[in-house]
Amino acid sequence: MKIPLLLRHPCLALLLALASCATVPINRLPAYERAVSIAPVGETRVLFRDETSPTALPSMVPYATVSMDFGSDRMYAAREIAKCAKDLRPDVILLGDGGTHYAGSVGFGSSSWGYGGAFASGFSAPVYVQRMVGACYRLLPVRLGIRWDDTGMVTELTDTARASGILEGDRIVSIYGCQVMFGRDAPKGGYDQSLFDAHPGDEVPLVWIRPGTGRMEGKAVLQPNPPDHLALPGVDLTPPPNTGPY
């Protein structure tokens, strides 16, 4: 039987209390060292991934993730993640679903009296908790003007990027000679770290695959990367009254 983590049960409340006292793990991604050496452009914006359009965000690089298990209050988890990531000084924290995880078992028991004396019976049930992951991002000084999905298929282009020859529906292969990786492996690609030192007007070599044509090459001219995230209101992290210390 799958039981959600509910604060009204004393055993489950204890599990949450212990979890909140533990150190929230920080996972360093390949761009970490370079990203933390760069000052943020403004106040950190904390956003829920499922409430934010990718087109509203500037070009940026993930360099660390912070995760936390929580019960039914995702705002509590958001506040804890933001507090833990404060020293990383991210430009943006995107909060997303990290899945459901097993957190132990809770026992239930009862006793009764019969002709032979006292009898005890009981059972245990597994406890599952929801995990939230906060990805810390650093803004890049430039943007390619190319967006692609988790398979590498190009979905959006600026006019400047289109001049390189790449089109929607092509599959991006490499940038700056570095293989482009997708989905959870995207931070391992490495090309975006090269963009930290680039300038608007620089040319970047691209390789892509066009269905029915095959491998193609071109050069994209880098464009200025406006800090669009500064216009986003972000998540209100102010804790509600009478909820304990934060």
N, C-alpha and C positions, 0 to 999 in steps of 0.2 A: 504494500500500500504506500503510495507517495503522499507525504504530508508536507504542506508548505510551512515555512518558518513563521510562526505567529507569536507576537509578543505576549499574548495573554497566557501562554503556557509557561510556568516558572522554569522548567528545564530548558526550554528553547530560549527564553530570555537570558538565561545564564550563558548559553552558547554565544549569543550576540554580544553580551558584555565582554566575554573573553576575547572575541574576535576584534572588538573595537579597541582593546588594549594592546593588541599585537601590532607589530610594525607592518604597515601596508607595503607590499613588495614593489620595487621600481625595477623595471626591465630596461636596460640600456640597449638601444638599437645602434646600427653601424654609424649613423650620423651624430651620435651623442657628443663626442669630444669637440667636434667642429661647431655644433649648434650651441652648446653651452658657452662657447667663447664669444658668441655674438650677442650684443645687447638687444632686448626686445624693442619693438617699435612703439609700444604703448602698453596700456593696461591689458592684462590677460583676458581674453574672451572665452568663457566656458559655455559650450553648446552641446545639446543633445544631437547626436548624429541623425536620429530618425525625425528630427524637427528642422533640419538645416539642409537647404538645397546646395549641392556641390558647386553650382554656378555662382553662388553668393560668396564663395571663398576665394582668396587669392592663391597663387602658387606657393606651396609650403612643403616642408619636409618633416616627417615624423622622426623624433629622435629618442623618445622614451615612452613607455607605457606604465600606467599605475592601475592596479586592479584591486577590487575589494568585494568580498561576499556580503550580502545584505539580505534583509527579510522582505517586508512589503513596502518599505519607504525608500524609494530610489533617490529622493532629494537628500536624505541623510548620507547615502553613499556618495552622491555628487559633491557634497560639502567636504567630506573626509578626503576624497581624492584630490580636490582642489587645494585643500590645506597641505596635503602631503607633497603635491607637485609645486608648491609655491616657490621653493628654493631653486627649482629648475628654470624659472622665469620664462615659461612658454608664451608665445604670442597667442596661441589657440590651444584649448583642451577640448577634444571631441570625445564625448561620452557615448559608449555603445554597449550593446548587450554582449556579455561574455559567456552566456549559456548557464545551465543549471548544473550544480555540483553536489555530490554526496558529502555531508558534513557529520556523519555519525548516526547513532541510533538513540531513540528515547524509549525507556521501558515503561510499561503500564502493568500494574499488578493488583490483585485483590486477594482477600483471605476469607474463609468461612469456617464454621464449626460443624462437625458432624459427629456420628457415634464414635468414630475412632480418634477424635481430637481435631486439631486445627489443620486446615488445608490451604495451601497457597497456590495461586495460579497467576499467570501473566503472559505478556508477549511484548516484543519490542518492534518498533517501526522505524524505518530509515527516515532521516531528515535530509531534505534537499534545500540548498540555498541558491539564490540567484547571484550571479557575478556581474559586476559592472567594470568595464575597462575604459580608462581615460588615456587617450593618445595625445602626447604633447608635441606640438608642431612649432617649427621656426620658419618665419617668413623668408622667402627668397628675394634677392634684389631684382630678379628678372623672371619672365614667364615665357614658355614656349608657344602658348596659344593653342595647344593641342590637348584635348581630353579623350581618354579611352576608358573602356569598361574593364571588368576583371578578366576578360579573355584577351585583352590587348587591342580589341577592335576600336578604331577611331570613331568617336561619336560626335565630336564638335571641334570646329576649327575657326580661328580668326582669319581675316583676309590675308594678313601678313604670313601666317603659317601656311595657308593654302598655296602661297607663291612658291613654296619649296617643292610642290608637286604631289604631296601626300593628299589623300582624299578621305572623306567619311567612308567607312566600310573596309579600309585597309587595316592591316594588323601591324602595329608598331613592333620592331624587333630590337633596335639598339639606338642609343643616343650617346654622342661623344665616344663611340666605340664600346660602350658598356651595355650589356644585355639588359633589356627592360623586363622586370619580373612583375607578377600580378598577384592580386588578392593578398593573402597574409604574407607572401614572400616579397611584396613590393619594396619594403625598406632595404632589402638585400641587393637591390639592383646597382646602386652606387652612382648612377649618372647624376642624380640630383645634388650630390655633394659637390660635383664639379661646378654646378650652377651658383654655388655660394660666392665664387670668385669671378663670375661673369658680369658683363655689363650690357646694357641695352645697345643693340646694333651689332653685337658679336654674332658670328655665324656658327651654327652647331650642325655637325654632320648627322644625318638620320639614315636609318635603314628600315624598310618596311616591306611587307608582303602584300601584293594585290591579288585577290582571287582571280584566277584565269590568266594572270600575267606572270606572277612570280616575284622574285626579289627586285627591289628598286631602291635607289639612293637619291638623296638630295640634301640641301642645306637650308635650315630654318634660321631666320634672323630673330634674335631675342628681343623681346619687348619689355618696356617698364612694367613692373608688377605693383599695381596700386594696393595699398593696405585696406582692401574692401571689408575686412573683418571688423575694422574699427567702427563701422556704421551699424553693426549688428548689436542688438541689446544684450544678448547673452542671457544666461540662467541667473535668476535671483538667488544667491546663495545665503541670504539672510535667514538664520534659523527661526522657526516660529517660537513664540514666547512659551516659557515654562516647559522646555524640553530638555533641560540639563545643560551642562557646559558644552561649549564648542571651541 
